[in-house]
Amino acid sequence: DPLDGTKEFVSRNGEFTVNIALIEAGEPVLGVVGVPVRGHIYVGDCHGREAYRTSEVGREALRTRAIEPGTLTVVASRRHGGDRLAGYLDTLAESFDIVRRPVGSSLKFCLLAEGKADFYPRLGPTSEWDIAAAHAVLQAAGGAVMQTDGSPLRYNTKESFLNPDFVAVADPAFSWRDHLPQ
């Protein structure tokens, strides 16, 4: 995706990215997410299980964080959400104190990969090219992306390039399904 976060680009808030992904057998295996305004490049190599961010100060390894009891940091789009997202957040709020952090573009995945957030629900349309690169970064850092039924999100497996609803999680070992609307 040569410009993910077009509205963020137009509004000049710096939350747009340039995304490149390699998909093999329906799964992201390599992802590069560039953040031109910040001078950051996120890289995820799923085969080598390595994720890192480069910047003017060097290279920093990325690792997701485990879920701790208490507070859950949720990243979500500035411009998309609605009643379904509110329902997800209400259900999560039964178990956690929710900190909601609005962020544009594929940066939401990068925050999960950096260990700065825990959960990203996307309950609306996206295209495969919007998220595949960041999916690889998150997965290589220890996270996961799944459909809302818990099955893995796969790419290039159907005629449409639209993604189903999905959740991205920093801690795939956590029992997410127990805390989400059914």
N, CA, C and O atoms as a DFTB+ gen file, in Angstrom:
728 C
 N C O
     1  1       0.862      -1.173       0.000
     2  2       0.000       0.000       0.000
     3  2       0.905       1.232       0.000
     4  3       1.575       1.500       0.998
     5  1       0.936       1.965      -1.073
     6  2       1.849       3.106      -1.152
     7  2       1.477       4.264      -0.236
     8  3       2.321       5.112       0.054
     9  1       0.223       4.316       0.228
    10  2      -0.179       5.366       1.164
    11  2      -1.346       4.857       2.001
    12  3      -2.507       4.980       1.610
    13  1      -1.022       4.286       3.155
    14  2      -2.053       3.827       4.075
    15  2      -2.334       4.960       5.052
    16  3      -1.420       5.488       5.686
    17  1      -3.581       5.321       5.165
    18  2      -3.945       6.452       6.005
    19  2      -4.050       7.723       5.188
    20  3      -3.511       8.765       5.560
    21  1      -4.751       7.625       4.071
    22  2      -4.877       8.781       3.173
    23  2      -5.468       9.987       3.902
    24  3      -5.007      11.112       3.714
    25  1      -6.476       9.760       4.724
    26  2      -7.089      10.882       5.450
    27  2      -6.113      11.484       6.457
    28  3      -6.126      12.694       6.684
    29  1      -5.269      10.650       7.060
    30  2      -4.249      11.165       7.972
    31  2      -3.216      11.990       7.203
    32  3      -2.745      13.017       7.691
    33  1      -2.873      11.537       6.008
    34  2      -1.942      12.284       5.160
    35  2      -2.526      13.657       4.815
    36  3      -1.847      14.678       4.927
    37  1      -3.787      13.666       4.396
    38  2      -4.438      14.917       4.007
    39  2      -4.567      15.862       5.204
    40  3      -4.399      17.073       5.062
    41  1      -4.864      15.309       6.382
    42  2      -5.010      16.155       7.571
    43  2      -3.661      16.530       8.189
    44  3      -3.607      17.307       9.142
    45  1      -2.575      15.978       7.649
    46  2      -1.201      16.296       8.081
    47  2      -0.945      15.979       9.554
    48  3      -0.256      16.733      10.241
    49  1      -1.498      14.868      10.040
    50  2      -1.253      14.509      11.434
    51  2      -0.083      13.538      11.591
    52  3       0.248      13.146      12.710
    53  1       0.543      13.149      10.483
    54  2       1.730      12.297      10.540
    55  2       1.457      10.821      10.720
    56  3       2.404      10.042      10.830
    57  1       0.208      10.403      10.756
    58  2      -0.124       9.004      11.016
    59  2      -0.471       8.256       9.736
    60  3      -1.501       7.586       9.660
    61  1       0.383       8.372       8.743
    62  2       0.224       7.595       7.517
    63  2       1.479       6.760       7.332
    64  3       2.541       7.079       7.866
    65  1       1.338       5.678       6.558
    66  2       2.453       4.753       6.370
    67  2       2.551       4.307       4.918
    68  3       1.630       4.488       4.121
    69  1       3.698       3.718       4.606
    70  2       3.938       3.060       3.328
    71  2       4.192       1.595       3.666
    72  3       5.085       1.289       4.455
    73  1       3.412       0.682       3.074
    74  2       3.430      -0.724       3.476
    75  2       3.798      -1.647       2.320
    76  3       3.299      -1.501       1.205
    77  1       4.688      -2.605       2.611
    78  2       5.069      -3.628       1.633
    79  2       5.030      -4.976       2.347
    80  3       5.606      -5.130       3.424
    81  1       4.347      -5.953       1.741
    82  2       4.240      -7.280       2.358
    83  2       4.544      -8.371       1.344
    84  3       4.306      -8.217       0.146
    85  1       5.073      -9.473       1.851
    86  2       5.246     -10.695       1.075
    87  2       4.330     -11.743       1.695
    88  3       4.403     -12.026       2.891
    89  1       3.464     -12.314       0.855
    90  2       2.507     -13.329       1.299
    91  2       2.891     -14.656       0.665
    92  3       3.138     -14.727      -0.538
    93  1       2.941     -15.712       1.479
    94  2       3.177     -17.072       0.979
    95  2       2.077     -17.975       1.525
    96  3       1.840     -18.013       2.733
    97  1       1.413     -18.692       0.642
    98  2       0.364     -19.638       1.031
    99  2      -0.668     -18.993       1.957
   100  3      -1.115     -19.611       2.923
   101  1      -1.040     -17.750       1.658
   102  2      -2.079     -17.069       2.408
   103  2      -1.635     -16.392       3.689
   104  3      -2.447     -15.769       4.372
   105  1      -0.351     -16.503       4.027
   106  2       0.137     -15.935       5.284
   107  2       1.202     -14.883       5.027
   108  3       2.015     -15.036       4.115
   109  1       1.209     -13.809       5.826
   110  2       2.273     -12.818       5.681
   111  2       3.575     -13.382       6.245
   112  3       3.600     -13.894       7.364
   113  1       4.645     -13.288       5.477
   114  2       5.930     -13.800       5.951
   115  2       6.964     -12.694       6.114
   116  3       7.953     -12.860       6.828
   117  1       6.734     -11.569       5.452
   118  2       7.650     -10.438       5.569
   119  2       6.840      -9.159       5.422
   120  3       6.001      -9.053       4.528
   121  1       7.082      -8.208       6.278
   122  2       6.379      -6.935       6.195
   123  2       7.302      -5.782       6.502
   124  3       8.153      -5.865       7.387
   125  1       7.125      -4.703       5.757
   126  2       7.869      -3.467       5.985
   127  2       6.850      -2.335       6.040
   128  3       6.056      -2.155       5.117
   129  1       6.882      -1.579       7.125
   130  2       5.985      -0.441       7.315
   131  2       6.852       0.790       7.530
   132  3       7.549       0.899       8.539
   133  1       6.807       1.712       6.584
   134  2       7.567       2.945       6.707
   135  2       6.689       4.073       7.224
   136  3       5.538       4.223       6.811
   137  1       7.243       4.858       8.125
   138  2       6.546       6.023       8.680
   139  2       7.379       7.246       8.306
   140  3       8.233       7.671       9.084
   141  1       7.143       7.816       7.126
   142  2       8.021       8.868       6.607
   143  2       8.185      10.076       7.526
   144  3       9.290      10.604       7.652
   145  1       7.116      10.518       8.163
   146  2       7.189      11.715       8.997
   147  2       8.112      11.509      10.196
   148  3       8.794      12.442      10.622
   149  1       8.138      10.308      10.734
   150  2       8.959      10.013      11.917
   151  2      10.326       9.444      11.574
   152  3      11.203       9.366      12.434
   153  1      10.511       9.045      10.317
   154  2      11.778       8.430       9.944
   155  2      11.950       7.025      10.493
   156  3      13.076       6.557      10.660
   157  1      10.841       6.346      10.775
   158  2      10.879       4.980      11.301
   159  2      10.544       3.986      10.200
   160  3       9.751       4.270       9.302
   161  1      11.161       2.821      10.290
   162  2      10.791       1.693       9.442
   163  2      10.638       0.481      10.349
   164  3      11.560       0.117      11.079
   165  1       9.462      -0.139      10.294
   166  2       9.190      -1.364      11.044
   167  2       9.357      -2.537      10.091
   168  3       8.890      -2.494       8.953
   169  1      10.025      -3.588      10.561
   170  2      10.254      -4.773       9.743
   171  2       9.839      -5.999      10.544
   172  3      10.169      -6.126      11.723
   173  1       9.115      -6.897       9.894
   174  2       8.746      -8.161      10.515
   175  2       9.087      -9.313       9.596
   176  3       8.575      -9.393       8.479
   177  1       9.948     -10.206      10.057
   178  2      10.346     -11.412       9.323
   179  2       9.779     -12.603      10.085
   180  3      10.338     -13.023      11.098
   181  1       8.678     -13.141       9.598
   182  2       8.000     -14.219      10.319
   183  2       8.776     -15.528      10.291
   184  3       8.697     -16.310      11.238
   185  1       9.526     -15.780       9.219
   186  2      10.332     -17.004       9.183
   187  2      11.469     -16.926      10.194
   188  3      11.742     -17.896      10.900
   189  1      12.126     -15.784      10.264
   190  2      13.210     -15.592      11.225
   191  2      12.730     -15.193      12.605
   192  3      13.528     -15.057      13.532
   193  1      11.404     -15.002      12.743
   194  2      10.793     -14.573      14.003
   195  2      11.523     -13.367      14.593
   196  3      11.895     -13.336      15.766
   197  1      11.704     -12.389      13.727
   198  2      12.408     -11.182      14.138
   199  2      11.600      -9.962      13.711
   200  3      11.152      -9.866      12.568
   201  1      11.425      -9.044      14.636
   202  2      10.758      -7.779      14.335
   203  2      11.599      -6.667      14.938
   204  3      12.127      -6.792      16.043
   205  1      11.711      -5.581      14.191
   206  2      12.488      -4.454      14.701
   207  2      12.020      -3.162      14.057
   208  3      11.319      -3.153      13.046
   209  1      12.440      -2.064      14.691
   210  2      12.169      -0.730      14.176
   211  2      13.504      -0.030      14.002
   212  3      14.349      -0.040      14.897
   213  1      13.681       0.577      12.835
   214  2      14.879       1.377      12.612
   215  2      14.496       2.850      12.657
   216  3      13.385       3.237      12.296
   217  1      15.439       3.652      13.107
   218  2      15.260       5.101      13.138
   219  2      16.640       5.735      13.066
   220  3      17.641       5.043      12.877
   221  1      16.688       7.042      13.216
   222  2      17.969       7.735      13.145
   223  2      18.918       7.320      14.271
   224  3      20.125       7.534      14.161
   225  1      18.400       6.734      15.341
   226  2      19.262       6.311      16.450
   227  2      19.646       4.837      16.378
   228  3      20.371       4.351      17.246
   229  1      19.180       4.121      15.368
   230  2      19.583       2.728      15.209
   231  2      18.413       1.775      15.088
   232  3      17.324       2.138      14.642
   233  1      18.670       0.545      15.497
   234  2      17.716      -0.554      15.349
   235  2      17.293      -1.040      16.727
   236  3      18.127      -1.280      17.601
   237  1      15.984      -1.182      16.905
   238  2      15.439      -1.619      18.183
   239  2      14.549      -2.840      17.965
   240  3      13.619      -2.801      17.160
   241  1      14.840      -3.927      18.688
   242  2      14.025      -5.137      18.597
   243  2      12.626      -4.854      19.142
   244  3      12.460      -4.091      20.093
   245  1      11.626      -5.480      18.525
   246  2      10.237      -5.320      18.948
   247  2       9.735      -6.604      19.586
   248  3      10.024      -7.701      19.108
   249  1       8.983      -6.459      20.667
   250  2       8.365      -7.583      21.354
   251  2       7.027      -7.126      21.903
   252  3       6.937      -6.066      22.521
   253  1       6.003      -7.908      21.685
   254  2       4.703      -7.595      22.264
   255  2       4.751      -7.829      23.767
   256  3       5.713      -8.395      24.286
   257  1       3.718      -7.393      24.452
   258  2       3.676      -7.597      25.899
   259  2       2.555      -8.560      26.259
   260  3       1.576      -8.707      25.528
   261  1       2.724      -9.212      27.404
   262  2       1.690     -10.107      27.923
   263  2       0.589      -9.275      28.572
   264  3       0.836      -8.177      29.071
   265  1      -0.617      -9.810      28.558
   266  2      -1.745      -9.138      29.197
   267  2      -1.591      -9.247      30.706
   268  3      -1.339     -10.323      31.248
   269  1      -1.746      -8.125      31.363
   270  2      -1.701      -8.061      32.825
   271  2      -3.118      -7.786      33.326
   272  3      -3.889      -7.109      32.645
   273  1      -3.464      -8.290      34.483
   274  2      -4.785      -7.961      35.029
   275  2      -4.905      -6.447      35.238
   276  3      -3.937      -5.778      35.601
   277  1      -6.085      -5.935      35.008
   278  2      -6.309      -4.515      35.282
   279  2      -6.605      -3.701      34.050
   280  3      -7.758      -3.605      33.630
   281  1      -5.575      -3.111      33.462
   282  2      -5.767      -2.159      32.374
   283  2      -5.462      -2.789      31.029
   284  3      -4.519      -3.567      30.890
   285  1      -6.272      -2.443      30.042
   286  2      -6.082      -2.910      28.669
   287  2      -6.007      -1.683      27.760
   288  3      -6.919      -0.856      27.746
   289  1      -4.919      -1.572      27.007
   290  2      -4.783      -0.466      26.060
   291  2      -5.287      -0.927      24.702
   292  3      -4.757      -1.866      24.109
   293  1      -6.319      -0.248      24.223
   294  2      -6.967      -0.582      22.954
   295  2      -6.658       0.526      21.957
   296  3      -6.904       1.702      22.225
   297  1      -6.116       0.139      20.806
   298  2      -5.921       1.101      19.723
   299  2      -7.068       0.928      18.741
   300  3      -7.520      -0.185      18.473
   301  1      -7.523       2.041      18.218
   302  2      -8.636       2.007      17.272
   303  2      -8.511       3.194      16.336
   304  3      -7.815       4.169      16.621
   305  1      -9.185       3.090      15.241
   306  2      -9.167       4.136      14.231
   307  2      -9.766       5.429      14.765
   308  3     -10.687       5.416      15.582
   309  1      -9.236       6.521      14.298
   310  2      -9.817       7.828      14.614
   311  2     -11.159       8.013      13.920
   312  3     -12.018       8.747      14.410
   313  1     -11.344       7.345      12.774
   314  2     -12.471       7.656      11.903
   315  2     -13.487       6.526      11.750
   316  3     -14.537       6.730      11.142
   317  1     -13.202       5.351      12.283
   318  2     -14.106       4.215      12.109
   319  2     -14.425       3.641      13.481
   320  3     -13.592       3.695      14.386
   321  1     -15.578       3.111      13.637
   322  2     -15.946       2.526      14.921
   323  2     -17.416       2.210      14.958
   324  3     -17.852       1.194      14.416
   325  1     -18.176       3.058      15.583
   326  2     -19.614       2.874      15.633
   327  2     -20.062       2.004      16.786
   328  3     -19.317       1.752      17.733
   329  1     -21.308       1.549      16.680
   330  2     -21.947       0.795      17.753
   331  2     -21.280      -0.546      18.007
   332  3     -21.182      -0.976      19.156
   333  1     -20.822      -1.214      16.960
   334  2     -20.189      -2.529      17.160
   335  2     -18.897      -2.387      17.953
   336  3     -18.637      -3.182      18.856
   337  1     -18.089      -1.390      17.630
   338  2     -16.860      -1.164      18.394
   339  2     -17.202      -0.803      19.838
   340  3     -16.554      -1.281      20.768
   341  1     -18.203       0.027      20.023
   342  2     -18.624       0.386      21.379
   343  2     -19.035      -0.862      22.160
   344  3     -18.734      -0.979      23.347
   345  1     -19.727      -1.801      21.492
   346  2     -20.106      -3.054      22.137
   347  2     -18.900      -3.884      22.547
   348  3     -18.877      -4.458      23.635
   349  1     -17.901      -3.949      21.680
   350  2     -16.666      -4.663      22.023
   351  2     -16.012      -4.027      23.243
   352  3     -15.622      -4.721      24.182
   353  1     -15.898      -2.715      23.221
   354  2     -15.239      -2.021      24.325
   355  2     -16.034      -2.156      25.616
   356  3     -15.446      -2.292      26.689
   357  1     -17.363      -2.121      25.532
   358  2     -18.195      -2.311      26.723
   359  2     -17.987      -3.700      27.313
   360  3     -17.889      -3.851      28.531
   361  1     -17.920      -4.709      26.458
   362  2     -17.703      -6.073      26.942
   363  2     -16.321      -6.204      27.576
   364  3     -16.187      -6.810      28.639
   365  1     -15.302      -5.651      26.945
   366  2     -13.955      -5.680      27.524
   367  2     -13.905      -4.933      28.855
   368  3     -13.170      -5.321      29.763
   369  1     -14.687      -3.861      28.967
   370  2     -14.697      -3.049      30.190
   371  2     -15.276      -3.808      31.386
   372  3     -15.116      -3.372      32.526
   373  1     -15.944      -4.935      31.140
   374  2     -16.415      -5.767      32.245
   375  2     -15.249      -6.459      32.945
   376  3     -15.370      -6.854      34.104
   377  1     -14.116      -6.611      32.245
   378  2     -12.950      -7.299      32.803
   379  2     -11.739      -6.395      32.999
   380  3     -10.837      -6.726      33.768
   381  1     -11.714      -5.253      32.307
   382  2     -10.533      -4.387      32.315
   383  2     -10.931      -2.920      32.425
   384  3     -12.045      -2.532      32.072
   385  1     -10.006      -2.124      32.919
   386  2     -10.093      -0.679      32.737
   387  2      -9.531      -0.412      31.352
   388  3      -8.384      -0.764      31.075
   389  1     -10.312       0.199      30.484
   390  2      -9.920       0.395      29.088
   391  2      -9.277       1.762      28.902
   392  3      -9.833       2.789      29.293
   393  1      -8.098       1.752      28.300
   394  2      -7.459       2.975      27.833
   395  2      -7.551       2.922      26.320
   396  3      -6.962       2.045      25.687
   397  1      -8.288       3.856      25.740
   398  2      -8.462       3.866      24.284
   399  2      -7.509       4.883      23.683
   400  3      -7.445       6.038      24.107
   401  1      -6.774       4.423      22.688
   402  2      -5.797       5.279      22.027
   403  2      -6.132       5.352      20.538
   404  3      -5.885       4.388      19.814
   405  1      -6.685       6.463      20.062
   406  2      -6.988       6.582      18.634
   407  2      -5.714       6.802      17.825
   408  3      -4.895       7.663      18.146
   409  1      -5.567       6.008      16.772
   410  2      -4.372       6.063      15.927
   411  2      -4.796       5.777      14.494
   412  3      -5.717       4.996      14.257
   413  1      -4.123       6.411      13.543
   414  2      -4.426       6.185      12.140
   415  2      -3.544       5.125      11.513
   416  3      -2.477       4.804      12.036
   417  1      -3.983       4.592      10.414
   418  2      -3.257       3.683       9.516
   419  2      -2.781       2.414      10.215
   420  3      -3.307       2.031      11.260
   421  1      -1.778       1.770       9.622
   422  2      -1.248       0.516      10.163
   423  2      -0.388       0.739      11.398
   424  3       0.173      -0.215      11.937
   425  1      -0.276       1.976      11.851
   426  2       0.460       2.252      13.086
   427  2      -0.152       1.538      14.288
   428  3       0.537       1.299      15.280
   429  1      -1.427       1.197      14.212
   430  2      -2.065       0.480      15.316
   431  2      -1.360      -0.860      15.561
   432  3      -1.090      -1.225      16.705
   433  1      -1.068      -1.576      14.496
   434  2      -0.349      -2.849      14.613
   435  2       1.052      -2.622      15.183
   436  3       1.530      -3.405      16.004
   437  1       1.695      -1.556      14.745
   438  2       3.060      -1.266      15.193
   439  2       3.103      -0.975      16.688
   440  3       4.056      -1.361      17.366
   441  1       2.079      -0.295      17.211
   442  2       2.022      -0.061      18.654
   443  2       1.875      -1.370      19.421
   444  3       2.468      -1.533      20.487
   445  1       1.099      -2.293      18.893
   446  2       1.008      -3.620      19.509
   447  2       2.376      -4.303      19.481
   448  3       2.812      -4.865      20.485
   449  1       3.048      -4.252      18.334
   450  2       4.353      -4.906      18.178
   451  2       5.406      -4.300      19.103
   452  3       6.312      -5.001      19.554
   453  1       5.292      -3.013      19.384
   454  2       6.241      -2.337      20.274
   455  2       5.966      -2.594      21.753
   456  3       6.760      -2.198      22.606
   457  1       4.860      -3.245      22.061
   458  2       4.504      -3.459      23.456
   459  2       3.860      -2.244      24.098
   460  3       3.869      -2.116      25.322
   461  1       3.300      -1.346      23.291
   462  2       2.667      -0.130      23.805
   463  2       1.142      -0.211      23.805
   464  3       0.473       0.718      24.258
   465  1       0.595      -1.297      23.308
   466  2      -0.855      -1.505      23.277
   467  2      -1.123      -3.004      23.302
   468  3      -0.220      -3.815      23.097
   469  1      -2.391      -3.361      23.560
   470  2      -2.753      -4.766      23.745
   471  2      -3.717      -5.318      22.704
   472  3      -3.674      -6.508      22.393
   473  1      -4.584      -4.472      22.164
   474  2      -5.719      -4.993      21.404
   475  2      -6.153      -3.982      20.356
   476  3      -6.210      -2.780      20.617
   477  1      -6.459      -4.488      19.161
   478  2      -6.983      -3.648      18.081
   479  2      -8.127      -4.381      17.399
   480  3      -7.881      -5.324      16.647
   481  1      -9.377      -3.974      17.640
   482  2     -10.503      -4.565      16.923
   483  2     -10.812      -3.755      15.665
   484  3     -10.911      -2.529      15.720
   485  1     -10.962      -4.434      14.551
   486  2     -11.372      -3.745      13.322
   487  2     -12.662      -4.390      12.846
   488  3     -12.659      -5.510      12.335
   489  1     -13.751      -3.682      13.015
   490  2     -15.082      -4.196      12.727
   491  2     -15.688      -3.435      11.568
   492  3     -16.803      -2.921      11.658
   493  1     -14.957      -3.368      10.498
   494  2     -15.397      -2.664       9.305
   495  2     -14.436      -2.955       8.176
   496  3     -13.428      -3.633       8.371
   497  1     -14.741      -2.452       7.005
   498  2     -13.962      -2.833       5.822
   499  2     -12.524      -2.307       5.819
   500  3     -12.258      -1.147       6.133
   501  1     -11.620      -3.200       5.456
   502  2     -10.237      -2.869       5.110
   503  2      -9.877      -3.766       3.936
   504  3     -10.533      -4.778       3.690
   505  1      -8.852      -3.394       3.232
   506  2      -8.343      -4.229       2.142
   507  2      -7.087      -4.949       2.598
   508  3      -6.410      -4.511       3.529
   509  1      -6.783      -6.048       1.940
   510  2      -5.612      -6.834       2.311
   511  2      -4.351      -5.986       2.328
   512  3      -3.512      -6.133       3.217
   513  1      -4.212      -5.094       1.344
   514  2      -2.985      -4.302       1.264
   515  2      -2.888      -3.277       2.386
   516  3      -1.805      -2.750       2.642
   517  1      -4.003      -2.983       3.064
   518  2      -3.964      -2.051       4.184
   519  2      -3.228      -2.621       5.387
   520  3      -2.614      -1.871       6.147
   521  1      -3.279      -3.932       5.571
   522  2      -2.802      -4.491       6.843
   523  2      -1.763      -5.596       6.731
   524  3      -1.141      -5.929       7.739
   525  1      -1.544      -6.179       5.562
   526  2      -0.678      -7.363       5.460
   527  2       0.733      -7.110       5.980
   528  3       1.276      -7.948       6.701
   529  1       1.335      -5.982       5.636
   530  2       2.703      -5.694       6.084
   531  2       2.757      -5.560       7.603
   532  3       3.634      -6.130       8.252
   533  1       1.822      -4.811       8.162
   534  2       1.804      -4.618       9.609
   535  2       1.441      -5.911      10.337
   536  3       1.900      -6.139      11.456
   537  1       0.630      -6.750       9.717
   538  2       0.324      -8.072      10.270
   539  2       1.624      -8.858      10.447
   540  3       1.840      -9.469      11.493
   541  1       2.487      -8.844       9.433
   542  2       3.771      -9.552       9.523
   543  2       4.638      -8.985      10.644
   544  3       5.272      -9.743      11.377
   545  1       4.671      -7.670      10.783
   546  2       5.455      -7.048      11.858
   547  2       4.936      -7.516      13.212
   548  3       5.718      -7.924      14.070
   549  1       3.625      -7.459      13.405
   550  2       3.034      -7.869      14.679
   551  2       3.283      -9.345      14.953
   552  3       3.662      -9.714      16.065
   553  1       3.076     -10.180      13.965
   554  2       3.269     -11.621      14.159
   555  2       4.724     -11.938      14.497
   556  3       4.983     -12.754      15.382
   557  1       5.666     -11.316      13.819
   558  2       7.084     -11.559      14.093
   559  2       7.480     -11.066      15.488
   560  3       8.433     -11.571      16.080
   561  1       6.745     -10.077      16.010
   562  2       7.017      -9.548      17.350
   563  2       6.335     -10.356      18.451
   564  3       6.545     -10.092      19.634
   565  1       5.514     -11.345      18.064
   566  2       4.875     -12.208      19.048
   567  2       3.368     -12.100      19.121
   568  3       2.744     -12.820      19.901
   569  1       2.761     -11.223      18.333
   570  2       1.316     -11.041      18.348
   571  2       0.609     -11.884      17.309
   572  3       1.211     -12.761      16.690
   573  1      -0.667     -11.614      17.121
   574  2      -1.464     -12.369      16.153
   575  2      -2.607     -11.505      15.636
   576  3      -3.025     -10.540      16.275
   577  1      -3.096     -11.885      14.460
   578  2      -4.282     -11.268      13.872
   579  2      -5.231     -12.404      13.522
   580  3      -4.845     -13.374      12.869
   581  1      -6.485     -12.270      13.966
   582  2      -7.450     -13.330      13.712
   583  2      -8.809     -12.742      13.383
   584  3      -9.124     -11.607      13.742
   585  1      -9.598     -13.540      12.695
   586  2     -10.980     -13.158      12.459
   587  2     -11.714     -13.183      13.797
   588  3     -11.233     -13.771      14.766
   589  1     -12.864     -12.552      13.844
   590  2     -13.581     -12.468      15.116
   591  2     -14.064     -13.830      15.624
   592  3     -14.431     -13.957      16.791
   593  1     -14.065     -14.849      14.755
   594  2     -14.411     -16.204      15.211
   595  2     -13.190     -16.953      15.744
   596  3     -13.303     -18.112      16.145
   597  1     -12.031     -16.306      15.751
   598  2     -10.808     -16.912      16.271
   599  2      -9.936     -17.573      15.228
   600  3      -8.816     -17.978      15.539
   601  1     -10.412     -17.695      13.999
   602  2      -9.600     -18.326      12.951
   603  2      -8.568     -17.331      12.411
   604  3      -8.787     -16.120      12.458
   605  1      -7.445     -17.842      11.901
   606  2      -6.396     -16.946      11.394
   607  2      -6.889     -16.117      10.209
   608  3      -7.689     -16.583       9.398
   609  1      -6.404     -14.902      10.127
   610  2      -6.696     -14.053       8.975
   611  2      -5.728     -14.432       7.866
   612  3      -4.513     -14.435       8.064
   613  1      -6.276     -14.752       6.692
   614  2      -5.444     -15.202       5.566
   615  2      -5.625     -14.252       4.392
   616  3      -6.601     -13.504       4.324
   617  1      -4.674     -14.293       3.471
   618  2      -4.632     -13.364       2.346
   619  2      -4.608     -14.113       1.019
   620  3      -4.139     -15.248       0.930
   621  1      -5.129     -13.442      -0.011
   622  2      -5.118     -13.974      -1.379
   623  2      -5.805     -15.334      -1.481
   624  3      -5.369     -16.196      -2.245
   625  1      -6.864     -15.525      -0.723
   626  2      -7.552     -16.817      -0.730
   627  2      -8.967     -16.734      -1.294
   628  3      -9.674     -17.740      -1.353
   629  1      -9.380     -15.543      -1.707
   630  2     -10.733     -15.379      -2.247
   631  2     -10.696     -14.339      -3.360
   632  3      -9.682     -13.670      -3.560
   633  1     -11.788     -14.209      -4.070
   634  2     -11.830     -13.252      -5.183
   635  2     -11.743     -11.811      -4.712
   636  3     -11.114     -10.984      -5.372
   637  1     -12.354     -11.501      -3.600
   638  2     -12.340     -10.143      -3.065
   639  2     -11.067      -9.916      -2.249
   640  3     -10.565     -10.837      -1.603
   641  1     -10.555      -8.703      -2.281
   642  2      -9.397      -8.350      -1.463
   643  2      -9.806      -7.666      -0.163
   644  3      -8.959      -7.127       0.551
   645  1     -11.119      -7.685       0.149
   646  2     -11.585      -7.114       1.403
   647  2     -11.364      -8.101       2.540
   648  3     -11.595      -9.301       2.389
   649  1     -10.918      -7.588       3.671
   650  2     -10.737      -8.415       4.858
   651  2     -12.059      -8.568       5.592
   652  3     -12.904      -7.674       5.542
   653  1     -12.244      -9.689       6.272
   654  2     -13.376      -9.791       7.190
   655  2     -13.061      -8.965       8.444
   656  3     -11.946      -8.465       8.595
   657  1     -14.033      -8.825       9.331
   658  2     -13.755      -8.206      10.624
   659  2     -12.650      -9.007      11.301
   660  3     -12.575     -10.227      11.149
   661  1     -11.794      -8.317      12.048
   662  2     -10.682      -9.011      12.696
   663  2     -10.298      -8.313      13.990
   664  3     -10.718      -7.189      14.265
   665  1      -9.491      -9.011      14.774
   666  2      -8.852      -8.420      15.947
   667  2      -7.365      -8.714      15.855
   668  3      -6.954      -9.801      15.447
   669  1      -6.569      -7.733      16.239
   670  2      -5.121      -7.901      16.349
   671  2      -4.797      -7.858      17.839
   672  3      -5.273      -6.985      18.564
   673  1      -3.983      -8.812      18.284
   674  2      -3.705      -8.939      19.715
   675  2      -2.206      -9.027      19.963
   676  3      -1.466      -9.633      19.187
   677  1      -1.778      -8.420      21.046
   678  2      -0.372      -8.482      21.424
   679  2      -0.034      -9.820      22.077
   680  3       1.084     -10.317      21.943
   681  1      -0.997     -10.396      22.778
   682  2      -0.765     -11.624      23.538
   683  2      -1.720     -12.715      23.058
   684  3      -2.830     -12.833      23.579
   685  1      -1.299     -13.525      22.056
   686  2      -2.203     -14.548      21.529
   687  2      -2.515     -15.670      22.519
   688  3      -3.484     -16.404      22.322
   689  1      -1.717     -15.820      23.577
   690  2      -1.969     -16.871      24.558
   691  2      -3.116     -16.505      25.503
   692  3      -3.673     -17.378      26.168
   693  1      -3.466     -15.234      25.564
   694  2      -4.549     -14.786      26.434
   695  2      -5.885     -15.300      25.893
   696  3      -6.046     -15.451      24.682
   697  1      -6.829     -15.566      26.771
   698  2      -8.140     -16.110      26.383
   699  2      -9.074     -14.991      25.910
   700  3     -10.059     -14.670      26.575
   701  1      -8.754     -14.409      24.765
   702  2      -9.525     -13.288      24.226
   703  2     -10.992     -13.622      24.030
   704  3     -11.857     -12.799      24.332
   705  1     -11.283     -14.796      23.537
   706  2     -12.673     -15.167      23.220
   707  2     -13.567     -15.114      24.457
   708  3     -14.774     -14.899      24.342
   709  1     -12.983     -15.307      25.633
   710  2     -13.761     -15.245      26.875
   711  2     -14.159     -13.819      27.244
   712  3     -15.026     -13.621      28.095
   713  1     -13.542     -12.833      26.619
   714  2     -13.751     -11.433      26.990
   715  2     -14.370     -10.598      25.874
   716  3     -14.480      -9.379      26.003
   717  1     -14.776     -11.242      24.776
   718  2     -15.329     -10.521      23.631
   719  2     -16.777     -10.921      23.392
   720  3     -17.192     -12.015      23.776
   721  1     -17.549     -10.042      22.759
   722  2     -18.931     -10.405      22.420
   723  2     -18.952     -11.634      21.519
   724  3     -18.078     -11.810      20.670
   725  1     -19.941     -12.467      21.710
   726  2     -20.035     -13.693      20.894
   727  2     -20.882     -13.496      19.689
   728  3     -21.061     -14.426      18.903
